[in-house]
Amino acid sequence: MGDGTQLEVYRDAVHWLQLAADESSKPGDVDLAKLLACHDCARKLVQRLLNIEQHPVRRSGLWQLMASLDNHQSLFQGRLRQKHGDNGGGRASAGDQTDQRRLSIVSSLIRAPGDFTLASCVGLEDVKQLLREAVLLPHTHPHLFSGRRRPWRRLLLYGPPGTGKTLLAHAISSESLAVFYSVSSADILSSWVGESEKLVRDLFSHARQQTSQPVIVLIDEVDSLCRRRNMKEEDHSRRIKTELLKQMESFGNDNIVVLCTTNCPWELDPAFLRRFQRKIFVGLPNKEARCQILGLHLGSAGVAISGEDMHMLSECTERYSGSDLAHVASEALMRPLRELEGAGHWLPAAGGLLQPCSANHPGALQMSFTDLSPHQVSPRDVVASDVVGALEMCAPSVSADDLTCYSEFMGTSKFTVTS
């Protein structure tokens, strides 16, 4: 579709949205039927734009607009039914409002695509390749999946905390321009009896309606929903688990991939574990990846660490996750700032700035931090010793015993792929 035609679609969508806005802002009775018709026309045009728009920022805005339109469409339909007396009384009206609330929750789970792709993730090449095979390849080359060759639709990403499991899910969704549902246990659990199971059902029903693009349903920290069964398990937890199992089995050729993440795969219900076609271990970064991650979080401005020193530092960070390394870098970057307030001698630097220095440094100026105006002060560069000091304060979050647990799980679990 040419740019001129695409621009016309944008103009038409704005036209119908403006008509809907004008109708809804009337001081008298609003014509709900007209409002719903204008709203529906605008929604169809936005869906059309989502199918053709490639610019990531505009796509992000369109996704947010679509989620808002979905929410309002449900509300308008409910109001129209109430007005015509089709609810059958107060009970049906309350039920209708509950349905609308669930739909609103499901719509809010859709995340707009970002500009973060798998190429932005450091290391984990085997894991990234498997995600491309599961999500990208079936969408771009569907003819390759014929006969007995079927794409994977249910994948479990497991491993130590802070290794990038959730980040990988977000990255593959952006790269594939997928409709991305990001779900946590807090989104699913409800204090109302039976609502959580219905919400799970509505989630997958909503996902099946997205037919023009790949769909990814991410269930983060799934162990909080599907732990091993025990005698103390409450009925509502069992019902949620049963409904989730049912929904995961119910889609066949649907364009849906379910990605679940967990730090504790051994705590998952065995029946739930069996539903996954691939269990993928997302492990700690190797030496090369640790060097890249540390450099990425430290940046280059105001950092004076040689490549040789970076490799030396990466050797000192065994068992550090990507998240741990981010904390180390943050602490190292703060260390030069802590020296400013107690500094008594300063050295002129580029741009008319002053940096703290030792008292015997040639050309040092003696004055206190409070004697200087804020725009004059500049911290010294971050050096390797700052990172070493940060490592002493930030211990790795993953223990040797934790790694043993993952090794034992991999030894007993079928279809496990290591990173």
Secondary structure, DSSP 8 states (H G I E B T S, - for coil): --HHHHHHHHHHHHHHHHHHHHHHT-SS---HHHHHHHHHHHHHHHHHHHHH---HHHHHHHHHHHHHHHHHHHHHHHHHHHHTT-S-SHHHHHHHHHHHHHHHHHHHTEE---S--GGGS-S-HHHHHHHIIIIIHHHH-GGGS-TT-----EEEEE-STTSSHHHHHHHHHHHHT-EEEEE-HHHH--SSTTHHHHHHHHHHHHHHT--SS-EEEEETTGGGTSB---TT--HHHHHHHHHHHHHHHH-SSSSEEEEEEES-GGGB-HHHHTT-SEEEE-----HHHHHHHHHHHH-STTB---HHHHHHHHHTTTT--HHHHHHHHHHHHHHHHHTTTT--EEEE-GGG-EEE--TTSTT-EE--GGGS-GGGB----B-HHHHHHHHHHS--S--HHHHHHHHHHHHH-TTEEE-
